[in-house]
C-alpha cells in the first residue's frame, strides 16, 4: 500500500492507491515515495532521479515532439524513443523509391542523419510549487469567470517572470483539479535528426492486430540525435550545429530482467481521470464511446481496403490509419476493463459513503451535501453535447472528411482579407504557408478513399447525434438529394475547385479578396462551414459552459475526497508533466486458466510469421539470424528476449519512456499497455494493468546484428 491509512475501513479498496498505482511528482519523491521504492529494491536516491543542483535522471528524459517521451543514451546527443513516436518523421522521408517504413533507415555516419523541420525535444530545467501565487486574490465568493480570469492573469505573470532574460520556456499547470499549481521551466531543442529506424516489419510488427495486446513481439524503437550550436544551446537546424552534449545519459544494461525485478518508468503521461464521479464513467462507456467506435470502425474498414490494394496508398495512410486504430481499440478495452472491475458500482458505493460523511457535519453538508446531485444534473446535458463535439471532430479533423479539413486551412487568409486594412505582407506569408499546407496535404491524400469515406461519415454522424447538433447541410442532403449521401458526395467531389494539388496551388497563388465569394460557394467549403458553424454556435458555447461547471465541481469534489481521507497520499492525474511510476516485472492472468509470462522472445516472432499478412511479414535477414542463433551478447539461454511487462502505471505520453532498473540503468523502452488494463486512465486494477516495454537487448541486437550499425553502440555506456 502506498502510505494509506483509512479512517473508514469500509471504503472500497479499488478507490485506494494500491501498490504500483500512481504517477508521482519527481520533486516530491523524497517526501512520499523513496522509502517504498528502496524497499522494493531501488538502490539510488530521490536526488539521483530529480535534482536542480546536480545532474540527475531528469536531465536525460525529454518530451519528444508533441506527445511522446524519449531518453538520452549517449554523451553525443543520441536518443531513443518508440518507432510509433518517430513514425511521422520516418514517413516524411519515405517515398515509393525510398520506402523507409518498409525497409528501415540507418545513418552510417552523422553526415547521413536526416533533419526533421518542426520536430523538437523539451527538457525540464526545474519545477516549482506556485499554488499561493496562482491563487493570490482568489476567493470562494467569486464567480467561475472571475476566478478563471484572475488565475489566468496570475499564471501569465508567473510564466513571464520565470523566463525573463533567458531562452527558456515556462508553463504553469493545474494539479488535483485546480487545488494545486506547479511551474515548469523548460529548454527546447529544435534540431533533431533521424539516425535509425527498423523496418515496420520489426518496428510495427503485429500492427493494429497486436496493438494494446500481450504477448507482444514489436521492436518499437527509433533513434534520433539532438544537435546544438557551438555553445551547446538550442538552435534552428544548421549544417554547422554539433551533437548535443548532455549533463546525463542512461547507461544501457545487458544484464536482463527477472520476474519480480524493480522497474521505474520516467516520462510524460498525457491524461488520466482517476477522481471523477460515477456519472463520468457512465457517460463515456454508455453514451460517448460506442458511437465513436462505430465511426472509427468504418474509417478503418475503408482505409484498410484501399491500403491493401495499393502500396503507395499504404504509405500515404500508414500514420493516419495507426492514429485512428489506436483510440478505437483503447475505447473498446476501457469499456471491457471497467465492466470487469464493476467500476461504476464501486464509484457509486464510494459516493454513498462520501455523502454520508458530508452529512455528519453542518459545514461539510453545506459545502458537499448537494455536490453529487449537481453532478447528476450536469451529466444529463454533458453526455449529449460531448458526443456531438467528439463526433464532429471525427467528421472534420480526426482523419475524417479530408477535403473539408483542407478547405478549413483557408480560414486565416479569409480573415486577413476581411480586415479593415488588409496587411499585404501578412497575406503573402499566409499564401506561402497555405501552399506548403496544400503540398503536405496532397502528399498523403487519396481522393477515391476520401470520397467513399465521406458518405459513410456523414451517415453515421446524422444517426448518432441529437437533431439540434445537425449542421444545415443535412437539410440540403434530405431535400435536394432525398437523403442519398452517396449522390451528395458525388456532387462535392465533382464540383469542388480543390480537385488536385496543381489546381489548388494555382488557385492559392491567384487568391484575392474577390476569390472569397467563389470559395464560399464551393461545395467542399459549404460542407466544412456548415459543420464549423454548428460547432461554433450550437456545440462549443454549451460544451464550454458545462465543462466550466464540471471543472468547478471537480475542484470541490477533489477537496472533499482529500478531506474524507485525510491520511491518504493522493497522486495527481496525469497532465503531460514529468512523472515517476514504479512497480515490478510481473506476468498476469487475463482470464480463467490463462497465465501470461512476463517476457516474450524471438521464437514468438517466428511463430507469427505470415508472408500473406503485411503486419506479420518477418524480414528474411531476421529469419537468417534466428536460424543461425546469431544473437551475440544480446541473447539469453539460447534465445533472444524481445518485450516484457511490468506493473507500472502508464498512459499515453509515456510512449518512449525509459524503463529503469534498481541500479538506474536502462532495461527497456515503454511503448504500450495490455488491453485488459487500459482502463487504468480511469481506475487502476493491479491484477490486470501492465505496461509493455521493448527489452533494450532486442533494440541493441537490431542495431548491431540486423542493421549493421554497431558503431552506434560504441557511443553508449553498456553495462554487462
N, C-alpha and C positions, 0 to 999 in steps of 0.2 A: 504494500500500500504506500502511496506517495504522501506520507505525513498527514494522514487524515484521522481525526478523532471526532466521531459523530456524537452529538448530544442526543440525537433521536435515532436510535438503532433501527427503527422501522423504515427509515428512508431507504429506498431500493438501491441495491449495490450498483446497478447499471448507471446510476447518475453520479457515482463517486469516481474520482480519478483513480483508476486501477493501475497496477504495475504495468509499465511500458506505455501507458497512455500519457499524452501531454506534449505540447510544443512550447518549450521553455525559453524564456528570455535570457540570452547569454550572460548579460551583466549581473543577473540575479542568481546564477548557479551556486555561488559560494554560500548564499543565504538559504537556498531551498533544496538544492539537488545534489551537491557534490558528495556528501556523505553516502547517500544511497548509491550514486554511480560507483564510488570506490568500493562499497560493499558488494557490488555486482562484478567487480574485477578491474575497474578502470584504475590505471596506475599513475595518472597525471593529476594536475590540479586545475581548479577553475581558472586560474591565471594563465595556464597553458592554452586554454580554449579561447578566452576573451580577455584582452588586456589593451589598455590605451598607453601603457608605459613601456611595453616591450613587445617584440614580435610574438604573435600568437596565431592560433589556427584561423582566426577571423581574417587575417591578412592573406590567407591562401584560398579563401572562399569568396565567390562573387556572383552577382546576378549576371546571367548570360542572356543577352538580348532583352526581351521584354517579359519573359515568363518562365525562365529556367534557372538552374544553378550550374556552376562549373567550379573547378578547383585547379590550382597550380600544382604541377607535378615535376617541375624542374626549375633551376635557377636562371633559365633563359626564356621565361615567359610562356612555356608550353602549358596548355591547359587541356583538360579532358572534360567532356560533357556527354550527353546522350546523342546517339545518331538522330533521334527524332527531334532533338533540340537544334541540331545543326542542319536539319533536313532542308529548310528553305534556302539556306546558303549553298548547300550541295546542289540542290535543284537549280538554283540561279546560274550555276556554272555549267549545267548539263544541257546537252542537245542530243539529237539522234546520232550525230557524228561522234560526240564525246559524252557518252551516257555514264556520268559518274554515279548516278543512282544504281544502275545495273552493274557497272564494272568496278566501282570504287575509285578513290583518288588518293594518291600518295605523293607528297612532295619529297623528292630525294635530296633536296638541299633547300636552304632558306630562300634562295632565289626563285624556287618553284612554287612557293606558298602563295595562295590566291587571296587578294584583298576582297573585302565584303562591305561595300558602302552602306552606311546606316547601322551596321552591327556594332554594338558596344558591350563592354563589361563594366560592372559597377562594384566598387569595393566600399565597404563600410569603414569609415575612419573612427567614428565613435557614436554611441547612443547616450541619451541623457533624459531623465525624467523631467518633464516640463509641465506637469499637470497644474501646479499652482499658477504658473504664468498664463497658461491657456485659459484657465477658469477665472482669472482675475476680473472682478467686476460682475461675474455671472451670479444670478440669484434665482431661487426657485420660483419667485413671483413673475419672472419673465415669460413672455410667450415663446413658442418654439422658434419663430422667426427672429425675435430679438436675441434669443440665446445663440442661435446659429450665426447671426451677423457678428456679434461681439466675439465669439470664439474664432471665427474666420479672420477677423481683424487682428486678434492676438497672435494667431498662428502665423500670419503673414509677417508680422513684426519679428517674431522669434526666428523664423527662417531667414529673413534678410540679415538680421544681426549675426546669425551663426556663420554665414559665409562671406561677410563683408571683407573686402580686400583679399579674397582667396579665389582659387579656381574650383573650389568645391561646390557641390550642390547640397541642398538640405530639404528635408520633408518632415513634417510633424504628422504622426498617425495616431488615431484613437485606439485604445485598448479597453476591453471589458465594456463595450458598447458606450464609450464616451465617459467612463468613470475614471480613466487614466489616459495620459498622453505622453508619448515619447518622441524626442527629436532624434533624427538620423542624419548625420553629416556624411556625405559620400564623395568618392572620387571616380570620375567616369573616363574610361579609356576608349578611344574611338577608332583606333587602327588595329583591327582584329583579323587575322588571316587564316584561311583554311590550310591545315597541314596534312590531315589524313582522315579518310573515312572508308570503312569497309564497304563492299558492295551490299546492296539492300538484301541480298540473299543471306547475308550474315547480320548486318546492322538492323534489319527489319524482318528477320527470319520468323515466320509464323504469321506476319501481317495482322490483319484485323481479326482473324480466327483466334490467334493466341493472345491478342490484346486483353489486358486485365486478367489473364489466366495463369494458373500454375498447374502443372510444371511448365517451365519456360526455358527456351534454348536460344535466346536472342542476344547477339553480340551488339547491344545497343550503346555504341560509343562513337565519338568522333573527336578529332584533335584539332585545336586551333592554337595560334600563338598571338600574344599581345605585343604590340610594338609601341615604343615611346620615343620622345625626342632625345636629343643628346644629354639632357638633364634628367632623363627618366621620368619626365612629366607627360601627361596626356597630350596628344597632338592628332590633328587630322592626318589621313593617310599621306605618306610621302616616301619615295624610294630611299630617302636619307634616314628614315627612322631606324632605330635599333631595337633588338629584342628587349623587352621589359625585364628589369632586374628586381625581383620581388624581395620583400622582407622575409617571407616564409613560403616554403613549398612542402608538400606532403611527401615523406618517404613512402615508397611503394613496397608493400610486403609480398614476399613469395612464400611465406610460411603456411598459408592456407587457413582454413577455419574448421571448427568442430562444433557440433550441436552444443548449445549452452554458452558459447563464447559471447562476451560482451560486444555490443555494437553501438555505435553512435552515428547518427545522421545529422549533418550540419548544413543547413541550407535555407531556402526561402519558400516555405509553404505558402500557397496562394490564399485560400479562403476556407474557413470552416464555420459551422453554426452549431456549436455544442450546447448552448444555453437557451435556445428558443423554446417556446411552448409547444404543446402537442398539436395545436392548430396549424403550426407551420409545417409539420410533417404531414398532416392530412392534406394540406394544400398541394404540396409537392407530389406526393405519391398518388393521390386520387384525382387531382384537378389538372395539374400542370404537366407532369412528366408523360402521361400516356399519349396526349396529342403531339407532344414534341417527338416522342419515339416514333409515332406514326409518320410524321413529316420526314424525319431523317431516314426511316426505313425506305421510303420511296426515293429519296435522294441517292442513297447507296445503291439501290436496285438499278437505277438508270445509269449512274456513274460506272458501276462495275461492268455493266453490259458493254458500254462504249469503250472502256479501258481494255477489256478483254479482246476487242475486235481490232484495236489499232495501237501499236507501240508508242506512236507519237502522242496519242491522247492519254495513254497511261502515264507518260512523263508529265504532260501538262496538268493532269488532275491528281497526281500522286499525293501532293501535300493537302489538297482540298479534301480528297477522299479520307485521308487519315484524320483530318480535323473533324469531319462530320462523324466518322465512326467512333471517335474517342468518347465523346459525351453520350452518344447513342447507347453504347454498351455500358457506360458508367451508370446512366439513369436506370437502366434495367437492373443492374446489380444493386443499386441503392434500394429500389423498391423491394427486391427479394430479401436483401440483408435486413432491412428494417422490419419486414414482416416476420422473419425468422427470430429476430430479437424481441418481437412483440413491443416495439419501441413506443408506439403511440400510447398503449395502455400503461407502460412504465412512466411515461411523461405525465399521464393523467393521474396516476397514483401519487407521484411526487407533488403535483399541483394541489391535490386534495390536502396533503399534509402541510404544504406551504400555506394554504388558505386557512387551515385550522390554526396554525401558528400565528398567522397575521391577526386573526380574530381574538386572540387571547390578550391583546393589549390595545388600548384605545388609540395610541399614536400609530401603531403598526396597522391597525384596522383602517385608520384614516388614509394612510399612505398606500397600502397594498390591498385593502379589502375588496375593491371593485376592479382590480387590475385584470384578472382573468376574464371577467365579463366584458371588459373593454377589448381585450384581445379577440374574444369570440365574435363580437360585432365587427371589428375591423377586418378579420379574415374572411367574413362572409362577402365583403366587397373586394378585398385584395386578390382573392383567388381568380376571379373573372378578369380583372384588369391585368394581373400578372401574366395570365395565359395569353391574353391579346397582345401584350407587349412582347413576350418572348416569341410568339408565333410570327408576329410582324417582322421582328428582327431576322427570323428564319427565312422569311419571304424575300427580303431585300439584301441583307448584309451577310448572313452566316452561310455563305455558299449556296444562296438561293437563286433568284432570278438575276443572272449575271448582267444582262443587258440593262436592267434597271439600276444595278449598282454602278455601272459605267456612267450612265447619264447623271447620276447623283453627283458626280465629280464636277459637273458644270455649275453647281451652286455658287462657289466662290467668285467665279468670273461674272456671273449674272449680277451678284450683289455689287461687285466693283463697278460695273457699267451703270447700275441704278443709283449710285451715289450722286449727290447734288453736283459735285465737281469730280468726275472720274479721273483718277490718277493713271495716266498712260504708262508710266514706268511700272507701276504695280500690275497693270493689265498685261504688259509684256511678260513679266515674270510669271504671272498666273498662266499665260498661254504656254510658256515653256514647260512649266510644271505639269500642265494638263496634257501636253503632247507626250511627256515622259510617262504619265499615268496610262495614257492610251496604249503606248507601245508595250508597257508592262502587262496591261490587261489582255491584249490580243496574243501575247506570247504564250499565255496559258489559258486559251479560250477555244472551245469547240462549239460552233454555232448549232449544229443539229442536236447536241446534247442539251444545251441551254433551252432550245425551242421545245423539245419534248418535256423537259422537266418543268417548264413554266406552267403548262396546262395542269399538271398534277399538283403543283404547289398552290395555285390559285383555288383549285377544287378543295384541297384539304383545309386551307385557311377558312374558306366560306363555311365549311361543315362543322368547324370546331369552336368558333367564337360567337359571342352574343351579337345580335343584329346591330347594336349601337356602335360596334367596332368594325363594321364592314365599310371599306372605302367606297366612294361614289362610283368607281369604275365598275363595281358589280351591278349597278343599275343599267349601265350600257351593255354588259355581258348578258344580262337577263332579258333586256328589251330588244336590243338590236341583233343579238346572236342566240336568243332563245335559250340561254344558259349553256351554250355549247362552248366550252373552254378551249377546245382544240381549234375551232374556227376563229375564235378571238385571238388565240396565239398566232395563228397563221397570218392574221391581219397585222399584228405587231411586227413580225419579222419580215413581212413583205414590204411594209411601208416605212419602217424606220430609216432615218438617214445614217444611222450608225451600223451600216451593213458590213463593213470590213475596216481593217486597220488603215489602209491608204486613204480611203474616202473620209474617214473620221478625222485623220490628221490634217488633211487638206481643209476640211470644214473648220477645224480649230484655228488654222492659220488665217482663214478669211473671216473669222468670227468678229462681229461688231455689235453695236447696240441694236442694229436692225435685225440681227440674227436671232435675238431673244424671242421675238414673236414667232418665228418659224420653229425654234426649238420647242416652245411651249405647245405647239400643235403636233409635235412628233408623238406617235403612239407609245413609244418606249418611255418618253418623258411623262406623258399623261398617266401611264401606269405607275411610274415611280412617284410622281407628285401626288397622286390620289392616296397612296399609302402614307406618304410623308405628311400630308395634311391631316389624315386621320390620326396619325401618331401625335402630331403637334397639337391638335385641337381636342381630340377625344380621349386619348390614352395617356400621354405624358403628364399633363397637369394633374389628372386624378391620381395617377400612379405616384407622382412625386409627393402629393399631399398625403396619401395613405402611408407612404414609406416614411414621411416625416413623423407622422403619428406613431408608426411602428417603432421608429428609432427612439422616440421618447419613451414608449412603453418598455422597450428592451433595456434602456438605461435604468429605469426604475426597477424592473424585474431583476436585473443583474445585481443592483444594490440589495434587493430583497433576498436573493439567493445567498449572497455573501453574509448578510445578517442572520439568515436562517441557519447557516452552517459556519459559525464564526471560527472554528478550528481547522477548517479545510483550506488547503493551499490550492487555489484555483490557478489554472493556466489560461492565458488569453487565447481567444480564437485566432487562427492564422489570418494574417493580413499582408502577406508578401514582405515580411520583415525577417531578419536573420533569427533562426531558432535552432535549438538543440533538442533532439529526441534521442532516447536511449532505450535499449532493450537487449535481446539476446537472439542468437541464431536458433531457430526452432521450427520444426515441422508442425503440421496441424491435421485435424480430421474434419474434412469438409462435409461429410455425411456419413451415415451409418456404414460401418465395415470398411471405410476407406481411410487410409493413413498416408499423408504426403510426406516424403522425405524432404530434408532441408536443402538438398543440393541436387542439381542436375549435371549431367556430363555429356561429352561429345557423342556417346552412344545414342542418346536421345535424339540428337540431330539426325543421325544416320537412320534411325527408326522412322523419322518423319519424312525422310527424303521422298519426293514425288515429282518427277520431271514434268508431269502434266499440270501441276498447280504452281503458279508463279511464286507464291509465298513459301513454297516448300522445295524449291529447286536448290539443292546443295551444290556449291561450286565444285568443279572437278578437282581443283587443287586441294581443297579441304578434304575431299574423299581420299585423295592420294596420301596426304599427311596422316590421315586416320589409319589407312591400310598399313602404312609403314610404322605406325605408333610413334611417329616422329614428333613427340610433344616437347622435347627439350627439357629444360629445367622447370617448365610450367606444368608438367604432368604430376599426377599423384596416384600411387597404387595402380599403375598401368593404364590410367585413363586421364582425361583432361577435364577439369571442372569448368562449368560454363556459367551457371547462375546459382544464387542461393536466396533463401527467405529468412526474415527475422521479424521481431515483434515491434519494430519502431513505428511510431505514429506519424505517418506521412500523408501528403496530399499533393495535388497539382502545384507545380512550382518547385517541389522537391526533385523533379526530374533532373538528373545530372549531379545531384548532391553527393559529396564524398561519404562513403561508409567507412568508419574509422574503428580500429580495434582498440584493445585495452592499452596498447603502447602508443597510441596516436598515429599509427601507420595506416595508409590507405589499403583496404582489402577489397573494396568494390565501389561501384557507381550505381546509385539508386536509380531505378527507371520506371517502376510501376507498383501497383498493389494487386493482391489476389482478389479475384472477383467476389468471393464470399465476404470480403471485408471492406468493400468500397463505401459502405455506409458510414465509415469512420469519420467522414466530414460532419455527420450529424449525431452519431452515437458510436462509441468505441466498444468493440467486442473482443476482449483479449484472447478468446478461444479461436477466433476466425480471422482477425485482422493481421495481415502480413504484408510487409513491404518486400518488393522483389528487386534484387540487385544483380548486376553483372559482376561475376568474380573477376577481379583485376588480372588474375593469371591468364584468363582467356583473352582479354584485351591485349596483353603483352605477347601472347602466342600469335595472335592475328597480326600484330605489328611486325613481329620478328620473323616468324616462320612462314606465314601466309603472304604477307606483303613485301617482305624483304627490306623493310625499313628499320632494321635493327639499330641503325645509327641513332635513332630517337631514344632508345633505351640508354645510350651512353650518357645522355644528359640528365637522366633520372637518378635518384638515390634509391637503389634497390636493397631491400633488407631480406636476407636469406636465413 
